[in-house]
Amino acid sequence: MKPGMNAILGPTGSGKSSLLDVLAARKDPAGLSGDVLIDGIPQPPNFKCISGYVVQDDVVMGTMTVRENLLFSAALRLPDTISFQEKKERVTQIISELGLNKVADMKVGTELIRGVSGGERKRTNIGMELITEPPVLFLDEPTTGLDASTANAVLLLLKRLSRRGRTIIFSIHQPRYSIFKLFDSLTLLALGKVMYHGPAKEALEYFRSIGYECEPFNNPADFFLDVINGDSTAVAASKETGNENNTEQECKEKTVVDLLHEKYLISSQCQTTMQELKKLEKPQGNSKKQRRHINQVTYANGFFTQLYWVSQRSLKNLIRNPQASVAQVLVTVVLALIVGAIFFGVKEDQSGIQNRVGSLFFVTTNQCFSSVSAIELFIRDKKLFVHQYTSGYYRVSAYFLALMIGDLIPMRTMPAIIFSCITYWMIGYQAIAGRFFFFMLTLICVSYTATSMSLAISAGMDVVAIANLLITICFVFMLIFSGLLVNLPSVMDWLNWLKYFSIPRYGLTALQVNEFRDLKFCGDNTTVYPPMPSCSQSSQLERTCYGETYLCSQGIEPTNWAMWENIVALFCMIVIFLLIAYSKLQFMKKFT
């Protein structure tokens, strides 16, 4: 495949995308045989980082403008030796080359945000790969989802790029004639076998020589697919009836694909190609005995540069996505007001015990289930992450930390703070500053822990519904051992250990100790006793209505350490879950 337009054509399932992935070093090398040579030498391990690859699905951030997407690519894929001003000039040049000047400062668009057209979106994808001026550009079905006119415009753009000496290799399905005329080289595939490989303008003559003639005014691309699929109308009309019968008898013994493949192997086009390959094999010596290199990813910039740009993109995406940011804050405010109204002004009597425990349980549970939305964090942008990681945009560690900065901190901290400020004072917990801030800290820790668990489960998954189901089941079992639905000291020993895995239990226990210490629910005329230092101290009958007594009945020591040990446990769980999520991202299969 030489500089120019190299098209890979074939019916659905013929292996076009698989061949393209192998050539572009995006296929897992395990199980592959043969060699891919670049200018006669073995393909370098980091070939995917120095070539361009435009995937079939759009992999641009919809909440960012065309210029911002291209600048993101330039900032991470061009080396530090190039100044930022030069990178901006390079982006402006690409925008001009692709004809995107009118929409340069428009958002690309999402399901909720109206953006650029399909053709402009596809050109933006191409532009992100052209930033590095790659000598080889791969495209997987660049006309998918585009109308005939827009598809023609995209291929004309690629034709102009190929005239500058670039090797452009792309798979395509059923192009129209105006597009077919742009091809320099044509590779026909069917069931993973080569039907033809050579100059596109000689393809019709080759098929005519083996007995298949294109009807007048028929699109050559449609004609080739008809032949491969065994359409009898493609057979030359000049053939005699006897010859047709012989051909039909032969086809019964062998499929059309096998026949076409065999005829290609003995054709002059194949012999010419094989002779060129033999010339390349001689300098290689014993290279055939060496196995393919393991895929490597190289980076043009350091960790902190990657962290800065990916964090900036995450924050922009958060701010410009009202569904994820504004809606969650509004829902938090409304829910906090409803909860505050239901438990408004809890009293210090026997009903106050139930209302306090019930409100604390609800607050803790709400923080857990509101964190389920984090499962979309890795699943939603999985294709974007895999493509950009394998193309050398950023490291997994930079991407992971940037998402934590852009989602975990603002989207889990702010709602917890807002919820605390509203519910704490409306419900009427102890009006002590230290206890209020501990209440807020506990809610934040519970939210972080639940979010971390959601990330650990969802990382590497493809389907949101499955991750949602698994997380919901986990939270339901955790609620059983939270300390409200069942008295934990009464649970059998062989099941009691499950409480140590319950996130709501740690949050509820910390909040109960924080709230119930130094409270009494006996009325004003009851004798006041000094606070109980521990549950082991003997207590008089009058103490049964003290907050500390209730804590002891639940197996909770009324001490400072009983509060803070739960925060330490939640912090440890956060670290463990985040390490699991990072490990799953790091070892996730990133090649097809």
C-alpha angles and dihedrals in degrees: 000000000000133000107300137053110331110184125195108203132182145118123285111294095019093122101257096137093041092054090046091051091051093050091047093048091242095119122092103258091217109111096010122124131193131042135276110213126198111201088339097308129097118277109265115243092243095047092124089060095053097042129064123246124185109193123213094246117062112258103188128114105257096204092058127076124251090255093049092051092051091045090051089055092046094048093053104032101041114074126253090250088075112077121237090245090056090050090053090050089051090053091050090050092051091048090053093046092051094045094242098130094113094052099032093114097038122104113254090232141237136207089285101032121066108228144162125322125272094259092049090048091052091049089051089055090050091047092055088058095044092058091089092044092235117201089219124044122189123196126186107213097323093187096058111127094008128114119243095262095047091045089053091051092052092050091047087055090052090048091056090050092050091056088066091066100271121142106227116191119182141161117228137179121217102334120191121250096262088058094043090057089063094062118106097182128024129201116187116200134185126172089347094304127116114244095175139352123181144072111347093224091059096051097089092049090050093053090046089055092056094048105272118112125187114235117239115275091012118134108249092220091054090045092055092050090049091053093048091048090052098250106173093209088072092065114104112270091219094067116113121243092247092053090049090053090050090050091050091049090050091050090055090059095042130023121248090248092055092048093049091047093051092048091050092052091059095041125109090242091059093044091052091050093048092051090054090049092051090055088055093046096059097067090047094070108178095356090115089068091057116087123233117279119258110255112264131192120214126191132216094205140040129260097263093050089052092046092051096051097041091047091049090051092048093051092047090050090050095049094046095046106079093181091063102037116023095034093053093050092049092049090049092052094048093046092047091052092050093049091045091051094049094050095030116158102354112210129228097244135091091288088053090065093056094042093049094048092044094050093046090049092050093047091051094045091049091055090053098049095040087061093062088088087074091076089081091059095086100021098052095055098030095117091047092050095047093049096046094043093051090046091057100251096133146341123262090245093055092048092047095049092044091055090049090052094044100042115010097051103042100028096045101031101048097050090048091051093047092047091050095049093052104039100038096061097034093052090045106234119171108310095227120126095220092052092047094053091046088052089053093046091052093051091050091050092048090049092049092048094048090047092049091052090049090052092047091054098041099043109111094011124124102201123063094200094060093048090047091052094049094048093047091052090050092051093048091055090045090054091056089060095040093104101252107073093047132020101248097208088059095054116106116261095242089060101030093083090069089076090075089068094052114108094189090053093060092047095045093046093051092048093047093053090045092052107032099049113103093011126120128191101193103095131255098289098060120107111263115230127194115262117278111250092205144351091255091069113100113248133207122235092257090062093067090093095053121109091235090056091055090050091051091051087058093050093253122134112226094227138116092249090055086063100044098041088067092053089050090050092050091049091052091050090051091054093046095048093046090050089052091049092049092047092051090051092046095051097034115127104261098173127070 
